[in-house]
Amino acid sequence: MSLVLRCARLFVALIACCASFLCLAQGNSTTTDEAFKNTISEIHTALVDKNYPSAFTKAEQGLEEFAGDPNFDFLYAQAALEVAKYDEAIFALERVLVNWPDHVPSHYLLGLTYAKQKNYGQAQQILKGLLSAQLTPAMRGNVEQALESIETRSSDLEESYSHAISLALGHDSNVNSGALDDRVVIGGIPFLLDETSQKTADNFMRFRYNFKAKWQQTQYQAWKLDVDYSDQRHQDTNDYDRYQGTIRVGYEHKKDNAAFSVGGQFGVLTLDDDTYQQDFGLYGSVQYYFSGNWFTALSAFAFSQNNVQDRNLDSRIFTIQGGVGHSSELWLVRVDAGYTWQPARYDEGEHYGRDYDFISGSVSHRTSQNSLLSFKAQYRDIEHRAIHPFFLETRNEELVILNLNWRYQWDQAWSIDVSASYYDKHSSITLYSYDRTEWFTGVRYEF
């Protein structure tokens, strides 16, 4: 909500509080007992002190006994609005208007509450209706400013588009995820590895483009499109130059503390200008804020992966994961755990099939208005599904991934990124063990 609407809301709240007490003094209240007066006084004091959770708690305690009295209902609506209980605020204001159909502050606050819910059509209808009423110059100005702001937000809500272009320079200590040693021992006999199987370091340049679109259908529902393309070129190891593209289309529903999304994804990876891998599938997720800033999330993915160059690497991927997190203005902390099934599509490639459980954690901290520092860590325990036909044993692996990223936002369009990642994979078959460090720095432009 814009600063204009927040100021206007405070203005009408103060007027309404005064009006409600004048009505009490003049005997307009239908309830005059001491408990009612104490409840009204406590809610009013908490609102003036900006102790909104306390105001709403006190209002909730008196709801069963005093609901229906317009003085109480109006204060209840203000407290509910301040703690983002928008449905409760609307019901209370509607009760006020049953008793006071011409109460301008209630109409105004009801319009602002609908705007908070992004129900801009209903908000405009209510506020436009106020323009035909007898309003003070100050109130008329507030209504007109609110309508102007809602009109802008309504047009933005219907559809939005964003683009981002980035260019980064970096270094990869193990471009090919090669083995750490120059030989591997099989059955007590050492075999020398060629250069393509050994650890190879190189510099790289990465170009990336991202497009996001959103088409709002109602105040709660929207369709989304996300297109991502990257082009990474290496200084010496041209065989590992890669293009990667992903298209994701989805539907989301958000209301109050809950969010639900579902959609489909298609991706392509090329190596050295030849298509290497394709994947497509479905995803779904739910997220719920259960206590203040605490939330829980559950997601699932089902993908089919097609390797163009080696059909034995074709597989299906099924993942389910759940997590819990805490978000605030400066911090976002989240922990997830999950399990992935990745069976091979063909029997002859079953030794590439694998299952793994994982746990991950992430912390993001806004160190200043323009600076964001993020850290992520993940651990995977991997078990392959069949005996390797050459090494004659089943591969078991552990993988640790660490990432540290810092972004500085110069202005709304330009930002700079600095990132470092570390991968450490230990395998029961030495050839597949590796470590890898990657870092890059780049600029990003959004429009």
C-alpha positions in Angstrom: 0.0 0.0 0.0 1.3 3.4 -0.9 2.3 6.1 1.6 -0.7 8.1 0.6 -3.0 5.2 1.5 -1.2 4.6 4.8 -1.5 8.2 5.8 -5.1 8.3 4.8 -5.8 5.3 6.8 -4.2 6.8 9.9 -6.2 10.0 9.3 -9.5 8.3 9.2 -8.6 6.0 12.1 -8.0 9.0 14.3 -11.2 10.7 13.2 -13.2 7.6 13.8 -11.7 7.0 17.2 -12.7 10.5 18.2 -16.1 10.1 16.6 -16.8 6.8 18.4 -16.0 8.4 21.8 -18.3 11.4 21.0 -21.0 8.9 20.2 -20.5 7.2 23.5 -20.6 10.6 25.3 -23.8 11.5 23.6 -25.5 8.2 24.6 -25.6 6.8 21.0 -24.1 3.5 22.1 -26.5 0.7 22.8 -24.3 -0.7 25.5 -23.4 1.4 28.5 -22.1 -1.1 31.0 -18.7 -0.8 32.6 -17.2 -3.8 30.8 -18.0 -2.3 27.4 -16.5 1.0 28.3 -13.3 -0.6 29.6 -13.0 -2.8 26.5 -13.4 0.2 24.2 -10.9 2.2 26.2 -8.3 -0.6 26.1 -8.6 -1.1 22.4 -8.4 2.6 21.7 -5.4 3.1 23.9 -3.6 0.2 22.2 -4.3 1.6 18.8 -3.1 5.1 19.8 0.1 3.5 21.2 0.5 1.5 17.9 0.4 -1.7 19.9 -1.7 -3.4 17.2 -1.3 -7.1 18.2 -2.5 -6.1 21.7 -5.4 -4.1 20.3 -6.5 -7.0 18.2 -6.2 -9.5 21.1 -8.4 -7.3 23.3 -10.9 -6.8 20.4 -11.0 -10.6 19.9 -11.7 -11.1 23.6 -14.8 -8.9 23.4 -16.0 -10.0 20.0 -18.6 -12.5 21.2 -20.1 -10.1 23.7 -20.0 -6.8 21.9 -20.1 -7.6 18.1 -22.9 -5.7 16.6 -22.3 -2.5 18.4 -20.9 0.0 15.8 -18.5 1.6 18.2 -16.9 -1.7 19.0 -17.0 -3.0 15.5 -15.2 0.0 14.1 -12.4 -0.2 16.5 -12.2 -4.0 15.9 -11.9 -3.4 12.2 -9.0 -1.0 12.7 -7.2 -3.4 14.9 -7.8 -6.3 12.4 -6.5 -4.2 9.5 -3.3 -3.4 11.3 -2.5 -7.1 11.9 -3.5 -8.1 8.3 -6.7 -9.8 9.3 -8.5 -8.4 6.3 -11.5 -10.7 6.2 -12.2 -10.0 9.8 -11.9 -6.2 9.2 -14.4 -6.4 6.3 -17.0 -8.3 8.3 -16.7 -5.8 11.2 -17.0 -2.8 8.8 -20.1 -4.3 7.2 -21.7 -4.7 10.7 -20.9 -1.0 11.3 -22.6 0.0 8.0 -25.7 -1.9 9.0 -26.1 0.4 11.9 -24.5 3.5 10.4 -25.1 3.3 6.6 -23.9 6.8 6.0 -20.7 6.5 8.1 -18.1 7.9 5.8 -15.0 6.7 7.7 -16.3 3.1 7.6 -16.9 3.3 3.8 -13.4 4.7 3.3 -11.7 2.1 5.5 -13.7 -0.7 3.8 -12.4 0.5 0.5 -8.8 0.6 1.7 -9.2 -2.9 3.2 -10.4 -4.3 -0.1 -7.4 -2.6 -1.7 -5.1 -4.4 0.8 -6.6 -7.7 -0.4 -5.9 -6.6 -4.0 -9.6 -6.7 -4.7 -9.2 -3.4 -6.6 -12.6 -3.6 -8.4 -14.5 -3.7 -5.1 -12.3 -1.0 -3.6 -12.9 1.3 -6.6 -16.6 0.8 -6.4 -16.8 1.7 -2.7 -14.5 4.7 -3.0 -16.1 6.1 -6.1 -19.5 5.9 -4.3 -18.0 8.1 -1.6 -17.4 10.9 -4.1 -21.1 11.6 -4.4 -21.4 12.0 -0.6 -20.9 15.2 1.4 -17.2 15.1 2.3 -14.8 17.5 3.9 -12.1 18.8 1.5 -9.5 16.8 3.3 -11.5 13.5 3.0 -12.3 14.1 -0.6 -8.6 14.6 -1.3 -7.8 11.4 0.4 -10.5 9.5 -1.5 -9.2 10.8 -4.9 -5.6 10.0 -4.0 -6.6 6.5 -3.0 -8.5 6.0 -6.2 -5.5 7.2 -8.3 -3.2 4.8 -6.4 -5.6 1.9 -6.8 -6.0 2.6 -10.5 -2.2 2.4 -11.0 -1.9 -0.7 -9.0 -4.9 -2.3 -10.7 -3.3 -1.8 -14.1 0.0 -3.2 -12.8 -1.9 -6.2 -11.3 -3.5 -7.3 -14.5 -0.2 -8.1 -16.2 3.5 -7.4 -15.5 6.7 -8.2 -17.4 10.4 -8.0 -16.4 13.7 -8.7 -18.1 17.1 -9.3 -16.7 20.5 -9.5 -18.5 23.7 -10.4 -16.8 27.3 -10.9 -17.8 29.8 -12.7 -15.5 33.5 -13.6 -15.6 34.7 -16.5 -13.4 37.0 -19.5 -12.8 36.1 -23.2 -12.5 38.7 -25.4 -10.9 37.1 -28.6 -12.3 35.2 -27.9 -15.5 34.7 -31.5 -16.4 34.1 -32.8 -12.8 37.2 -34.9 -13.4 38.9 -37.3 -11.0 41.4 -36.0 -8.4 44.1 -38.6 -9.3 45.7 -39.4 -12.6 45.1 -43.1 -12.2 42.5 -45.5 -10.7 43.1 -49.0 -9.2 40.9 -51.8 -10.3 41.4 -55.3 -8.9 44.8 -54.2 -7.6 46.0 -53.1 -11.1 46.5 -49.3 -11.7 45.1 -47.8 -14.8 46.2 -44.4 -16.1 43.5 -41.9 -16.8 43.5 -39.8 -19.9 43.3 -36.0 -19.7 39.5 -35.9 -20.3 39.0 -37.9 -17.1 41.3 -35.8 -14.9 40.5 -32.6 -13.1 40.8 -29.6 -15.5 40.6 -25.9 -14.5 39.6 -23.1 -16.8 38.2 -19.5 -16.9 34.8 -18.8 -18.3 32.4 -16.1 -19.4 28.7 -16.5 -18.8 25.8 -14.5 -20.4 22.4 -14.9 -19.0 18.9 -13.6 -19.9 15.7 -14.0 -17.9 12.2 -13.1 -18.7 9.3 -13.2 -16.3 5.6 -12.5 -17.0 2.6 -12.6 -14.8 -1.1 -12.3 -15.8 -3.4 -11.7 -12.8 -6.8 -13.3 -13.2 -8.4 -12.3 -9.9 -7.1 -10.8 -6.7 -5.8 -14.3 -5.7 -5.1 -16.1 -8.9 -2.5 -15.6 -11.6 -0.7 -17.3 -14.5 3.1 -17.1 -14.7 5.8 -17.6 -17.3 9.5 -17.8 -16.6 12.1 -18.1 -19.4 15.8 -18.5 -18.6 18.7 -18.8 -21.0 22.4 -19.0 -20.3 25.5 -19.2 -22.6 28.8 -20.2 -20.9 32.1 -20.1 -22.8 35.4 -21.4 -21.6 38.9 -20.0 -22.4 40.5 -23.4 -23.3 38.1 -26.3 -22.8 35.7 -25.5 -25.6 34.2 -29.0 -25.4 32.4 -27.8 -22.3 31.0 -24.7 -23.7 27.3 -24.9 -23.0 23.9 -23.4 -23.7 21.1 -24.0 -21.3 17.4 -22.9 -21.7 14.4 -23.4 -19.5 10.8 -22.5 -19.9 8.4 -22.7 -17.0 4.7 -22.1 -17.1 2.6 -22.1 -14.0 -0.5 -21.2 -12.0 -0.5 -19.7 -8.5 -3.1 -19.0 -5.9 -2.3 -16.7 -2.9 -4.7 -15.8 -0.2 -3.9 -14.6 3.3 -1.2 -16.8 4.8 -1.3 -19.6 2.2 0.1 -20.0 -1.4 -0.3 -22.8 -3.9 1.4 -23.2 -7.3 1.5 -25.8 -10.0 3.0 -25.9 -13.5 5.2 -27.5 -16.1 8.8 -27.1 -17.2 10.8 -27.8 -20.4 14.6 -27.5 -20.5 17.5 -28.1 -23.0 21.2 -28.4 -22.4 23.8 -28.3 -25.2 27.6 -29.0 -25.0 30.0 -27.8 -27.7 27.0 -26.8 -29.9 25.4 -30.2 -29.8 22.2 -31.0 -27.9 23.2 -33.1 -24.9 20.1 -33.3 -22.7 16.4 -32.5 -22.6 14.0 -32.6 -19.7 10.3 -31.9 -19.1 7.9 -32.4 -16.3 5.5 -31.1 -13.7 5.9 -29.4 -10.3 3.7 -28.3 -7.5 4.2 -26.5 -4.1 2.3 -25.2 -1.1 3.4 -22.7 1.5 1.7 -21.6 4.7 2.6 -18.9 7.3 1.4 -20.6 10.5 2.7 -18.1 13.1 3.7 -14.6 12.4 6.8 -14.8 10.2 7.2 -18.5 10.5 6.2 -20.6 7.4 6.2 -24.2 6.2 6.5 -25.4 2.6 6.0 -28.7 0.7 6.9 -29.3 -2.9 7.0 -32.2 -5.4 8.6 -32.6 -8.9 8.2 -35.2 -11.6 10.5 -35.0 -14.6 11.6 -37.1 -17.6 15.3 -36.6 -18.6 16.4 -37.5 -22.1 20.1 -37.7 -22.9 20.5 -37.3 -26.7 24.1 -38.6 -26.8 23.7 -41.7 -24.6 20.3 -43.3 -24.1 21.7 -45.2 -21.1 21.7 -41.9 -19.2 17.9 -41.4 -19.8 16.0 -41.3 -16.5 12.9 -40.3 -14.7 13.2 -38.0 -11.6 10.7 -37.8 -8.7 11.4 -35.5 -5.8 9.5 -34.6 -2.7 10.7 -32.1 -0.1 9.4 -30.2 2.9 10.8 -27.3 4.9 10.3 -24.7 7.5 11.5 -21.1 7.6 11.4 -17.7 9.1 11.2 -14.4 7.2 11.5 -10.8 8.3 12.5 -7.5 6.9 16.2 -8.2 7.2 16.5 -12.0 7.4 15.2 -15.1 5.6 16.2 -18.5 7.1 15.0 -21.8 5.7 15.8 -25.5 6.2 14.6 -28.3 3.8 14.8 -32.0 3.7 13.7 -34.4 0.9 14.1 -37.5 -1.1 14.7 -38.1 -4.9 14.1 -41.3 -6.9 15.9 -41.3 -10.2 15.4 -44.7 -12.0 17.0 -45.3 -15.4 14.6 -45.5 -18.3 16.3 -48.6 -19.8 17.6 -51.7 -18.1 21.0 -51.5 -19.6 21.5 -48.1 -17.9 20.2 -49.1 -14.5 23.7 -48.7 -12.9 23.3 -45.0 -13.6 20.0 -44.9 -11.8 20.2 -43.6 -8.2 18.2 -42.5 -5.2 19.3 -39.9 -2.7 18.1 -38.1 0.4 19.2 -34.6 1.1 19.1 -31.8 3.6 19.7 -28.1 2.8 19.7 -24.8 4.6 19.9 -21.2 3.4 20.3 -17.8 5.1 19.8 -14.5 3.4 20.5 -11.2 5.2 19.9 -7.7 3.9 23.1 -6.0 5.3 21.9 -2.6 4.0 19.2 -1.1 1.9 21.2 -2.0 -1.3 23.1 -5.1 -0.2 22.0 -8.7 0.2 24.2 -11.5 1.5 23.1 -15.2 1.0 24.6 -18.5 2.0 23.3 -22.0 1.0 24.5 -25.5 1.9 23.3 -28.9 0.8 24.2 -32.5 1.7 23.2 -35.5 -0.4 23.5 -39.2 0.5 23.4 -41.1 -2.9 22.8 -44.8 -3.5 23.0 -46.2 -7.0 20.5 -48.9 -8.1 22.7 -51.5 -9.7 26.3 -52.8 -9.8 28.6 -51.0 -12.2 29.3 -53.3 -15.1 33.0 -52.4 -15.2 34.0 -51.9 -11.6 31.6 -54.7 -10.4 30.4 -52.8 -7.3 27.5 -50.6 -6.5 28.4 -46.9 -6.3 27.6 -45.1 -3.0 28.4 -41.4 -2.8 28.2 -38.3 -0.6 28.0 -34.8 -2.0 28.4 -31.5 -0.2 27.5 -28.2 -2.0 28.3 -24.7 -0.5 27.5 -21.4 -2.0 28.0 -17.8 -0.9 26.6 -14.9 -2.9 26.6 -11.1 -2.4 24.5 -8.7 -4.5 24.8 -4.9 -4.4 22.0 -3.0 -6.0 23.2 0.3 -7.4 19.7 1.4 -8.4 16.5 -0.1 -9.6 18.1 -1.4 -12.8 21.8 -2.1 -12.1 23.4 -4.5 -9.6 26.6 -6.4 -9.1 27.0 -10.0 -8.1 29.9 -11.8 -6.5 29.6 -15.6 -5.9 31.7 -18.5 -4.8 30.7 -22.2 -4.8 32.4 -25.4 -3.5 31.5 -29.0 -4.4 33.0 -32.1 -2.7 31.9 -35.5 -3.9 33.2 -38.7 -2.3 32.4 -41.9 -4.1 33.1 -45.6 -3.3 34.5 -45.8 -6.8 37.5 -43.4 -6.8 37.1 -42.4 -10.4 33.8 -40.6 -9.6 35.2 -38.6 -6.6 36.0 -35.0 -7.2 36.1 -31.5 -5.7 35.3 -28.3 -7.5 35.5 -24.6 -6.7 33.8 -22.0 -8.9 33.7 -18.2 -8.4 32.4 -15.4 -10.6 31.7 -11.7 -10.5 29.3 -9.9 -12.9 26.9 -7.1 -13.6 23.1 -7.4 -13.9 20.6 -5.1 -15.6 16.9 -5.3 -15.1 14.2 -3.6 -17.1 
